[in-house]
Amino acid sequence: MPTFEHVTLGQRVLFGSGKAAENFAAEVSRLGSTRVMVIASEFEAQIAADVTTGIDVASFYDDVAPHVPIEKAEKARSKAAELGIDLLVCVGGGSTTGLAKAIAMTTGLPIIAVPTTYAGSEATNVWGLTEASRKTTGVDDKVLPVTVIYDAALTLSLPVDLSVASGLNALAHCVDSMWAPRADPINQALAAEGIRALNQGLPLIKDDPSSLLGREQALYGAYLSAVAFASAGSGMHHKICHVLGGAYNMPHAQTHATVLPYVLAFNAPYAPDAEVRIAAAFGADDALKGLNALRETLSAPKALKDHGLAEENIAEAVKLILPAIPGSNPRPVTEENLEELLRSAYSGTAPGL
């Protein structure tokens, strides 16, 4: 075994379909909270109301936006202070969780996260804020939710196309964790199990969106992916996607889903041990073939041009991304090969060709 240092984040996880309201009430009681702020978008307002039934909520807050613009973070922080909030509850996807984290970062307030997507942010101590079209990310244990409540029934309202994009975003956490700066055998094992679960669950969601079986597998895989990512750190894939999302306001999940096969094709030949692990998790003899087979089954997003990236932005994006790429990436990244990767992802050219 190699020498390594592994950090496991402390967090309570409650998993059970149809049990979100019951588990939430028990957690509020356990924490002794009396001034609860529930953060949920307008789309998830009814889900948030159902989950928090029986709890005296001080504020339902719905001013949520992707990539957490700093102006919205400051407004939400002020509201929490004005109301004397002692517990933050986020019900929704990564944007909702991100806003709760932005409040917790400056206030130290505890968070209960109730995910309705497969974003995985709820299981990490990573925060992100966008200011002047530039996204900044960081790590702070204050933003790690104290409890995550997983209930697959809450994801039934997530349409198949968004389920696919969100699930592939989780898969990207797994793949990046195989060679991120703090990759170790523990988070690689978690990532491999996450790939297996997502590879099994996502096709079931597409085949039968009303079935809980696939959604439970996807939530399980998303949690594992996030735990692995929190330990391993942010690799090449995430650095690319965070820059694209912040600079060009691209949708988070779809951007991750599109970029993933290109980064895998780029790095896999230079990380043979990781490639073997990824392939085995897909039940394939080749990692990229396994991923592409899943993407074909899911009719996954294929081109960045379909999600808001303009061709004239590519050269600028390369210059913004290059300094952020970890020096530990398996393959040396240059301006030339990074631009080639982005141009292929922009047009949807088959990765690996």
C-alpha positions as CSV (number, residue, x, y, z in Angstrom):
1,M,0.0,0.0,0.0
2,P,1.3,3.5,-0.8
3,T,1.8,6.1,2.0
4,F,-1.1,8.5,2.2
5,E,-3.1,10.7,4.4
6,H,-6.9,10.4,4.3
7,V,-9.4,12.7,5.9
8,T,-13.0,11.6,6.4
9,L,-15.6,14.4,7.0
10,G,-17.9,14.0,10.0
11,Q,-21.6,14.1,8.9
12,R,-24.9,12.4,9.8
13,V,-26.6,10.7,6.8
14,L,-30.2,9.6,6.9
15,F,-31.3,7.6,3.9
16,G,-34.9,6.3,3.3
17,S,-37.5,6.8,0.7
18,G,-40.6,8.5,2.0
19,K,-39.0,9.4,5.3
20,A,-37.7,12.9,4.7
21,A,-40.3,14.7,6.8
22,E,-40.0,12.2,9.6
23,N,-36.2,12.4,9.6
24,F,-36.2,16.2,9.3
25,A,-38.4,16.7,12.3
26,A,-36.2,14.3,14.4
27,E,-33.1,16.3,13.4
28,V,-34.5,19.7,14.2
29,S,-35.5,18.3,17.6
30,R,-32.0,16.7,18.1
31,L,-30.3,20.0,17.2
32,G,-32.7,22.0,19.4
33,S,-33.3,24.6,16.7
34,T,-36.1,27.1,16.9
35,R,-35.4,29.7,14.2
36,V,-35.3,27.7,10.9
37,M,-34.6,29.2,7.5
38,V,-35.7,26.9,4.6
39,I,-33.9,27.7,1.3
40,A,-35.6,26.3,-1.8
41,S,-36.3,27.6,-5.3
42,E,-39.9,28.4,-6.4
43,F,-39.9,25.1,-8.3
44,E,-39.1,23.1,-5.1
45,A,-41.4,25.2,-2.8
46,Q,-44.0,22.5,-2.4
47,I,-41.4,19.8,-1.7
48,A,-39.8,22.1,0.9
49,A,-43.2,22.7,2.5
50,D,-44.0,18.9,2.6
51,V,-40.6,18.1,4.1
52,T,-40.9,20.7,6.8
53,T,-44.5,19.9,7.8
54,G,-45.0,20.3,11.5
55,I,-42.0,22.6,12.0
56,D,-42.3,26.3,12.8
57,V,-40.3,27.8,9.9
58,A,-39.1,31.4,10.4
59,S,-38.4,32.0,6.7
60,F,-39.0,30.2,3.4
61,Y,-36.3,31.8,1.1
62,D,-36.4,31.3,-2.6
63,D,-33.9,33.9,-4.1
64,V,-31.6,31.2,-5.5
65,A,-29.4,31.2,-8.7
66,P,-26.8,28.9,-10.2
67,H,-23.2,29.4,-9.2
68,V,-24.2,31.6,-6.2
69,P,-23.7,35.2,-7.3
70,I,-22.1,37.1,-4.4
71,E,-24.9,39.7,-4.4
72,K,-27.5,36.9,-3.7
73,A,-25.2,35.4,-1.0
74,E,-24.9,38.8,0.8
75,K,-28.7,39.3,0.6
76,A,-29.4,35.9,2.1
77,R,-26.8,36.4,4.9
78,S,-28.5,39.7,5.8
79,K,-31.9,38.0,5.9
80,A,-30.6,35.2,8.2
81,A,-29.1,37.8,10.6
82,E,-32.2,39.9,10.6
83,L,-34.4,36.9,11.6
84,G,-32.0,35.5,14.1
85,I,-31.8,32.2,12.3
86,D,-30.2,29.3,14.1
87,L,-30.6,26.5,11.5
88,L,-30.3,26.5,7.7
89,V,-32.2,23.9,5.6
90,C,-31.6,23.6,1.9
91,V,-34.1,21.6,-0.2
92,G,-33.1,21.2,-3.8
93,G,-30.0,20.9,-6.0
94,G,-26.5,22.3,-6.0
95,S,-27.5,26.0,-6.3
96,T,-29.7,25.7,-3.2
97,T,-27.1,23.9,-1.2
98,G,-24.5,26.5,-2.4
99,L,-26.5,29.4,-1.1
100,A,-26.9,27.7,2.3
101,K,-23.1,27.2,2.3
102,A,-22.5,30.8,1.5
103,I,-24.5,31.8,4.5
104,A,-22.8,29.3,6.8
105,M,-19.4,30.4,5.6
106,T,-19.8,33.8,7.3
107,T,-22.2,32.9,10.1
108,G,-21.2,29.4,11.2
109,L,-24.8,28.3,11.2
110,P,-25.5,24.5,10.9
111,I,-27.1,23.2,7.7
112,I,-29.4,20.3,7.1
113,A,-29.4,19.4,3.4
114,V,-32.3,17.7,1.7
115,P,-31.1,17.0,-1.9
116,T,-33.6,16.6,-4.8
117,T,-30.8,16.0,-7.4
118,Y,-27.6,14.1,-7.6
119,A,-25.3,17.1,-7.4
120,G,-23.4,15.8,-4.3
121,S,-22.6,19.3,-2.9
122,E,-24.4,18.3,0.3
123,A,-21.6,15.9,1.3
124,T,-18.7,18.2,0.8
125,N,-17.0,21.1,2.6
126,V,-16.5,22.9,-0.8
127,W,-18.1,26.3,-1.4
128,G,-18.4,28.3,-4.6
129,L,-19.2,32.0,-5.2
130,T,-19.4,33.9,-8.5
131,E,-18.4,37.6,-8.8
132,A,-17.9,39.6,-12.0
133,S,-18.3,36.4,-14.1
134,R,-15.5,34.6,-12.2
135,K,-16.3,31.6,-10.0
136,T,-14.2,31.1,-6.9
137,T,-14.2,27.9,-4.9
138,G,-12.7,27.0,-1.6
139,V,-12.8,24.6,1.3
140,D,-14.2,25.3,4.8
141,D,-15.5,22.9,7.3
142,K,-18.1,25.4,8.4
143,V,-20.0,24.8,5.2
144,L,-20.3,21.0,5.5
145,P,-24.0,20.2,6.3
146,V,-24.3,18.6,9.7
147,T,-26.9,16.2,8.4
148,V,-28.0,15.0,4.9
149,I,-31.5,13.6,4.5
150,Y,-31.8,11.5,1.3
151,D,-35.2,10.5,0.1
152,A,-35.5,9.2,-3.4
153,A,-39.2,10.1,-3.5
154,L,-38.2,13.7,-3.6
155,T,-36.3,13.2,-6.9
156,L,-39.4,12.0,-8.7
157,S,-40.2,15.5,-9.9
158,L,-36.7,15.8,-11.6
159,P,-37.2,15.2,-15.3
160,V,-35.3,12.4,-17.0
161,D,-33.0,14.8,-19.0
162,L,-32.0,16.7,-15.8
163,S,-31.7,13.4,-13.9
164,V,-29.2,12.2,-16.6
165,A,-27.2,15.4,-16.5
166,S,-27.2,15.5,-12.7
167,G,-26.2,11.9,-12.5
168,L,-23.4,12.3,-14.9
169,N,-22.2,15.3,-12.8
170,A,-22.0,12.8,-9.9
171,L,-20.1,10.4,-12.1
172,A,-17.6,13.2,-12.9
173,H,-16.9,13.5,-9.1
174,C,-16.0,9.8,-9.1
175,V,-13.8,9.9,-12.2
176,D,-12.0,13.1,-11.0
177,S,-11.4,11.5,-7.6
178,M,-9.2,8.8,-9.3
179,W,-6.5,11.3,-10.0
180,A,-7.2,14.5,-8.1
181,P,-4.5,16.0,-6.0
182,R,-5.3,14.0,-2.8
183,A,-6.4,10.8,-4.5
184,D,-5.8,7.7,-2.3
185,P,-6.9,4.1,-2.2
186,I,-9.9,4.9,0.1
187,N,-11.5,7.6,-2.0
188,Q,-10.7,5.6,-5.1
189,A,-12.7,2.7,-3.7
190,L,-15.6,5.0,-2.8
191,A,-15.4,6.5,-6.3
192,A,-15.5,3.0,-8.0
193,E,-18.5,2.0,-6.0
194,G,-20.1,5.3,-6.9
195,I,-19.5,4.6,-10.6
196,R,-21.0,1.2,-10.3
197,A,-24.2,2.5,-8.5
198,L,-24.7,5.3,-11.0
199,N,-24.1,3.1,-14.0
200,Q,-26.8,0.8,-12.6
201,G,-29.2,3.4,-11.5
202,L,-29.3,6.0,-14.2
203,P,-30.5,3.7,-17.0
204,L,-33.3,2.5,-14.7
205,I,-34.4,6.1,-14.2
206,K,-34.5,6.6,-18.0
207,D,-36.5,3.3,-18.5
208,D,-39.0,4.0,-15.7
209,P,-38.8,7.6,-14.3
210,S,-41.5,6.8,-11.7
211,S,-39.6,3.9,-10.2
212,L,-37.7,4.5,-6.9
213,L,-35.2,1.7,-7.5
214,G,-33.1,3.6,-10.0
215,R,-33.3,6.9,-8.1
216,E,-32.2,5.2,-4.9
217,Q,-29.2,3.8,-6.6
218,A,-28.4,7.2,-8.1
219,L,-28.7,9.0,-4.8
220,Y,-26.4,6.4,-3.2
221,G,-23.9,6.8,-6.0
222,A,-24.1,10.5,-5.8
223,Y,-23.3,10.5,-2.0
224,L,-20.3,8.2,-2.5
225,S,-19.1,10.4,-5.4
226,A,-19.3,13.5,-3.2
227,V,-17.5,11.9,-0.3
228,A,-14.7,10.7,-2.6
229,F,-14.5,14.2,-4.2
230,A,-14.4,15.9,-0.8
231,S,-11.4,13.8,0.2
232,A,-9.5,13.7,-3.2
233,G,-10.0,17.4,-4.1
234,S,-10.8,19.1,-7.3
235,G,-9.1,17.7,-10.4
236,M,-8.8,18.8,-14.0
237,H,-12.4,18.1,-14.9
238,H,-13.8,20.3,-12.1
239,K,-11.4,23.1,-12.8
240,I,-12.6,23.2,-16.4
241,C,-16.2,23.1,-15.5
242,H,-16.0,25.7,-12.7
243,V,-14.3,28.2,-15.0
244,L,-16.9,27.6,-17.8
245,G,-19.8,27.9,-15.4
246,G,-18.6,31.0,-13.8
247,A,-17.3,32.9,-16.8
248,Y,-20.0,32.0,-19.3
249,N,-23.0,31.2,-17.0
250,M,-23.3,27.7,-18.3
251,P,-25.6,25.2,-16.7
252,H,-23.7,23.2,-14.0
253,A,-24.8,19.6,-14.5
254,Q,-25.0,19.8,-18.4
255,T,-21.5,21.2,-18.5
256,H,-20.1,18.5,-16.3
257,A,-22.0,15.8,-18.3
258,T,-20.6,17.1,-21.6
259,V,-16.9,17.6,-20.5
260,L,-16.5,14.3,-18.7
261,P,-15.7,11.9,-21.6
262,Y,-13.1,14.4,-23.0
263,V,-11.2,14.6,-19.7
264,L,-11.4,10.8,-19.3
265,A,-10.1,10.3,-22.9
266,F,-7.3,12.9,-22.2
267,N,-6.1,11.4,-18.9
268,A,-6.8,7.7,-19.0
269,P,-3.8,6.6,-21.1
270,Y,-1.6,8.4,-18.6
271,A,-3.2,6.8,-15.5
272,P,-3.4,3.0,-16.3
273,D,-4.3,1.9,-12.7
274,A,-7.1,4.4,-12.5
275,E,-8.3,3.4,-16.0
276,V,-8.5,-0.2,-14.9
277,R,-10.6,0.7,-11.8
278,I,-13.0,2.9,-13.8
279,A,-13.4,0.2,-16.5
280,A,-14.1,-2.5,-13.9
281,A,-16.7,-0.2,-12.2
282,F,-18.5,0.1,-15.5
283,G,-18.2,-3.6,-16.1
284,A,-16.3,-2.9,-19.3
285,D,-12.8,-3.7,-20.6
286,D,-12.1,0.0,-21.3
287,A,-13.0,3.0,-19.2
288,L,-13.9,5.3,-22.1
289,K,-16.0,2.6,-23.8
290,G,-17.8,2.0,-20.6
291,L,-18.6,5.6,-20.1
292,N,-19.6,6.2,-23.7
293,A,-21.9,3.1,-23.6
294,L,-23.7,4.6,-20.6
295,R,-23.9,8.0,-22.3
296,E,-25.4,6.5,-25.4
297,T,-28.0,4.6,-23.3
298,L,-28.9,7.9,-21.5
299,S,-28.9,10.1,-24.6
300,A,-26.4,12.3,-22.7
301,P,-25.5,15.9,-23.5
302,K,-22.9,16.0,-26.2
303,A,-21.7,19.5,-27.1
304,L,-20.8,22.6,-25.1
305,K,-22.2,24.7,-28.0
306,D,-25.6,23.5,-27.0
307,H,-25.2,24.9,-23.5
308,G,-24.1,28.4,-24.0
309,L,-20.4,28.3,-24.9
310,A,-19.5,30.5,-27.9
311,E,-16.7,29.4,-30.1
312,E,-15.0,32.8,-29.8
313,N,-14.8,32.2,-26.0
314,I,-12.6,29.2,-26.3
315,A,-9.2,30.9,-26.4
316,E,-10.1,33.0,-23.4
317,A,-11.4,30.0,-21.5
318,V,-8.1,28.2,-22.1
319,K,-6.2,31.0,-20.5
320,L,-8.5,31.1,-17.5
321,I,-8.5,27.3,-17.0
322,L,-4.8,26.5,-17.5
323,P,-3.5,28.1,-14.3
324,A,-6.1,26.2,-12.3
325,I,-5.2,22.7,-13.5
326,P,-3.5,20.8,-10.7
327,G,0.2,20.1,-11.3
328,S,-0.5,16.5,-10.2
329,N,-2.7,15.8,-13.2
330,P,-1.6,12.5,-14.8
331,R,-1.0,14.1,-18.2
332,P,0.8,17.4,-18.6
333,V,-1.7,20.1,-19.8
334,T,-0.6,22.7,-22.3
335,E,-2.4,25.6,-23.9
336,E,-2.4,23.6,-27.2
337,N,-3.9,20.3,-25.9
338,L,-6.3,22.0,-23.6
339,E,-7.6,24.1,-26.5
340,E,-8.0,20.9,-28.6
341,L,-10.0,19.3,-25.8
342,L,-12.3,22.3,-25.5
343,R,-12.8,22.6,-29.2
344,S,-13.8,18.9,-29.4
345,A,-16.2,19.3,-26.4
346,Y,-17.6,22.4,-28.0
347,S,-18.5,20.7,-31.2
348,G,-19.3,17.3,-29.8
349,T,-16.6,15.5,-31.7
350,A,-16.3,11.9,-30.4
351,P,-13.8,11.9,-27.5
352,G,-10.7,9.8,-28.0
353,L,-10.6,10.2,-31.8
